[in-house]
């Protein structure tokens, strides 16, 4: 009998995943990951992990599977929280959920599971795993989007490797959320009607500005409103001698200076803000709401523009350096000067967009057919062939 260790989070998805594995004849062990108890940084007034671990225990008892809690807070602080602070300080916007999957669930947690003699780890993610077998009998694993388009979570797993996929099961990937809730209700699982958790992976509700202020000190600066008619958007497009020059040109984000617009307010630190953000600016009196179109953490200036259609929010092309480029399907990795038509997204739940990826010496360009709103440094771009996620990278 194959042994599976499942990450029981105290939510309905992992509860049903554990139930299905047991039904399929696996020997199942439930593990709850405790990822935070650093008293120097308060994450939330509430303590959701206590309630979550209790729910996970009740589910495990109901299913008749062994259960234990593992404390991964040291690894979580080093690999996720410290990284987040560092990225925000640099003026980038990290995605902790993608990192948590790469660094915690499918690395530290996976190693613990293997030490317990597990053949696989399992999670309650809405995605599927495919297996291709070549003439020599060698297996290649596919990361496929979940059947439920509204819940597809393949994007969060965009940094997984073939090695990690080989040891992973996604029991609910072929189900929709309503089907999952129905299975939980039919089997009287306590989590059947529990709301989906919102917030930082495994930590619960987090008010990000307050969280960041505990390590990144407030620093007063100005908010500048840039008109949509700024000369930058009326400049002549140069003629290009090759594709790389063209891509480099379109991937450059505009460089603003204070004199490009007018000062309309003050902020407490440019590193607390991210591109596309609307809330928290506290500037009134504009015809349309202001959106952050750029942040300059060196000069501590926030540049804003009126309305969702401000040209400063849009860019067609982005770049990923070799150091931050990852292929789930390493057999499909592009060589220098090669290109591929793909579908791509730059954030979770964004509809897939037509794009072409181009490999050059120093990294990879993702060139979208249509301009994208709020391409944000530090976030992940993921690209797909049909419903298979084949690669990803950090936007630079």
N, C-alpha and C positions, 0 to 999 in steps of 0.2 A: 504494500500500500504506500503510495507516494505521500510525503509529508509536506504540508503547506503552512507557512506562517503568514497570517494576515494582519495587516495594521488595522486594528479596531479603533476607530476614532471617536466612537460614541454617536455617530450619525447613522442615518438610515441606509446610505449606500454601502458602507463597509459591513453593516449588519447583514444585509441581504447577500452581499458577496460571500460572507462566511457561511450563511445558510446554504447557498447554492453549491459551494465547494463540498460541504458535508454530504449533500444530496448526491453529488457526483462520485462519492466514495473516497475522497481524500481524508487523510488524517490531518485535522485542522488544529492549529494553535493560535490563539488570539493574543496579540501584543498591543498594548497602549503606549504610545510614545509621549513622554512628558518632556517638553522642550524648553520650559522656561521657569526658573525661580531665582532670577538675579534681582536681589533687593535694591541694587544701585540704579536700576532702570525699571520704573513702574510701567507696566504695559496697559493695565486697565484697572478700574476700580473693582470690576467684577472679577470672579475667578472661574471662568468657564471650564477650565480643564478638570476641576474637581467633579463638576456635574457630568462632564463628558466621560471621564474615566469610570465613574459610577454606572452610567448608562452602558458603557462597553462591558463592564463586569456583569451586569444583569443580562445582557444579550448572550454573553459567553455561557453563563449558567443555564439560560433557557435552551441554548443549543447543545449543552453538554460538552463543551470543549474547554481545554485548559486555558488559563488566562494569566498574564502577568503584565506588570508595568515596567518599562525600561526608561531610565533617565538619560536623555540625550542632550541635556541643557548645555553642557560644556561645549560639545561639538556644534550645537545650534548657535551659540553665542559667537564662536570663532568663525564659523563658515557662513552664517547668514546675517546675524545682527551687525557684526563688525564690518562685514562687506557692505551692508546697506548704508551705514554711517559714512563709510569711506566714499561710496559712490555719490551720495547726496552732497558731500563736502566738495566733490569735484564738479558738481553741477549736472550730474547724470541722474537718471531715475531708474533704479534697479527693479527687477521683478522677483520678489522673495519666493513666490509660489513655484516658479520654474527652478530656482536655486534649491529650494527645499527638497524638491523631487530628486534633483541630480545629486545633491550633497548629503541629504539625510535619509529619505525613504529608500532610495535605490543605491545607497553606498553604505553608510553606517548601519542602517537597519537591515539591509540585505546581508551584510557580513555577520551580524548577530544571528539572523535566521539560519544562515549556513552553518554557524557554530552549533546551533541547536539540532543540526542534522536535517534541515529542511531541503527538499528538492527544489522548491519554488517559494517566492514571496507573492502575495496577492494584495491588491488594493481595490478600493471602490471607485476607481476612475471610469468615466464614460469614454472608453476607447477600446480598440480591439487589437489583437496580435495576429498577424498572419505568418505563415511559414512557407518559404520557397525551398525546394530541394533540387539541386543540380544533378547532372549525370553521374557525378562521383559520390552522390549521397550526402553532399555537404549542405547544411541548412543555413539559410539567410532569413532573418526575422524582420517582419514588417510592422511598423507602428501605424495602425489604421484608425481613422476617425470613428467616434462612437455612432451607433445607429440613430440616437436621438440628436438631431441637429441643434436643438435648443441647449443641449447639455454637453455637447462634444468637448472633451478636455484634452485632446491630443496635444494642443498647443502647450499645455503645462508640462508635457513630457518630452518636449522637443530636444532636450539635451541628453536623452538616454542613448546608451551605446548598445551594440550587438550583444555584448557580454551580459549587460543588465537585462535586456529584453529576453535573452535565452532563459533567464531564471524567473521570469515574471508571468503572472496570470491576471487577466482582467475579467472577472466573472460576470460583470453586469454590462459589458460593452455592447451586447446585442439587445439590450432592453431600453425602454424609454423610462423617464422618471416616474410617470404614473404607474407603469407596470411594476417598478421597484417598490413603490409605496404599497401597491396592492399585495405583493408577495409578503411584505413586512406585516401588513394588517392581517392577512390570512393566517399567518403563523404567530400572531399575537406578540410581535416583537415591540418592545417598549419605545423604540425609535420611529415607529411607523409614521407618526404625524409630526415628528420633530422638524423644526425649521432648519433649512440649510445654514451652515455656519458661514458667517461673513467675516472677513478679516484675515490677518496674517496667518499663514499656514500653521496650524496646530496651536495657535496662541489665543485666538479669539478676537474679540473686537479691539481694534487699536485706533486711537485718534492720532494719525501720523504726525501732525505738527507738534503736538505735545510730546510724543515719543521722541522725535528728532531733537526737540529743544533740550532734552536732558543731556545730550552729548554735544550737540552743535549749538553754540551760544548765539543768542539773538544779536543782530548787528544791523542798525538802522541804515536804510538806503532809500533811493527814490524809485518811484514807478513812473515810467515814461510811456505816453500814448503816441504811437507811430501812425500817421495817416495812411490809408490804403493806397493813396496816390504817390507814395514815396518814390523818388526818382529811381531807386534800385530796381523797381519793377518795370521801368520804362527803358532800361538800358538795352543796347543793341546786343543781340546774341552773336557771339563771334563765329567765324567759320572754323570748323574743326578739321584737323588733318587725319584724325583716326577716331575710332569708336571710344577708345579709352579717354581721350581728351574731352569728348562730348559728355561721357558719363561722369567724369571728374567735375566738369562744369555744373551739371544739373544736381550733383550730390552736395555741392557746397551750400551750407546754410547762410542766409544773409548775415552780414556783420553790421550791427547797429552801433551808433554812437548817440549820446544824449541829445545832440543838436538835430537828430533826425526827427524829433517829435517835441512834445511839451511835457513838462513834469506835472503829473496830476495827483500824486499822492506819495505816501511813504509806506515802507514795508519793514518787517523785523529781521529779514535775512533772505537773500536771493536763493540760498540753498534749501529753503523750505518749499519752494515753488517748482512746478513742472510745466512743460509746454502743453498748451491746450487747456490749462486750468482756468476756471472761471470764479470759483468760490474763494473767499478769503482775501480778496484784493481790497474790499471796503472803499471802493471809489464809485461815487454816484454821479448823477447829472449827465450821463452820456445817452445819446439816442438809442444805441444798441449796447448790450452788455460788453464789458471788456474781457478779452481772453489773453492769457500769457502767450506771446509769440516767440519769446526768447528770454533766457536768463543769463546774466554775466556774473559769475560768482567771484571773479577776480576784482571787478570794479563794483560789485554788489549792487547791480542795477537790474530791474525787471522791465522788460519791454512788452507793451501790450498793444492790442489793436481792437477796434470795435467790430463785433459781429463774427459769426461762425465762418463767414466767407472772406475774411481778411486774407489777402494774398500771403502775408507773413506766416500763416499757419500751414501753407501747402508746399510740398516738395514732391518731385517725381521719383527721385533716385536716392538710394542710401548705400552706405559702404560698411562692410564687415571685414575687420583685419584677420589675417591668417591665425593670429593667436586666439581669436574669439569665434572662429569658424568651426562648426561641428556637423558632421554627416552621420545621421542615423544609419543610412545606407552607404557605407564607405565604398561599396562596389560601384556606386553611381557618382562618386565625387568627380567634379570637373577638373580637367588639367588646364594649365595656363592657355589662354586664348580660346578656350571652349565656352559655349553658351548653351542654355537650355530654357525652353519655355515652361513656366510653372504657374501654379496658383499660390499666392502668398498672403500672409496676414502679419500685421505689426502689433496686434494686441488680441487678447482673448475675446472671443465672441464677435470679432469683426468678420464680416462676410469675406470669403476668399476673393482676392483680387488678381486679375491677370498681370503677369510680370515676366520679365526675362532676366535670368541670372548670368553674369559674365565673370569668368575667373581671370584675374591678372596676377602678376608676380606677388604683390603684397596683400592680396585678399580677394574679396568678391563683391561686385556691385549687384544690387537688386534694383532693376529699372522697371517701374510700374507703368502700365498702359495709361492709367489716369493718375493725376496728382493725389497724394495722400495727405490727410489732415493730421497735424501734430506727430510727425515722425520724431521720436524722442530718444536721445542718446541714452544708452544703458538698458533700454528695453530689448526684448528679443524679437527678431523677425524669423518666421518659420515658413518653409516652402514645401509644397505638396505636388505630387503627380496623382491626379484623380483624388481618391480618398486616402492616399498614403503620404504621411509626413516623412520626407526623406532627408531634411537637413534644417539647420538653424544657425543663428549667430547673434551676437550682441551688436546693436546698432552703434556705430562710432561717430 
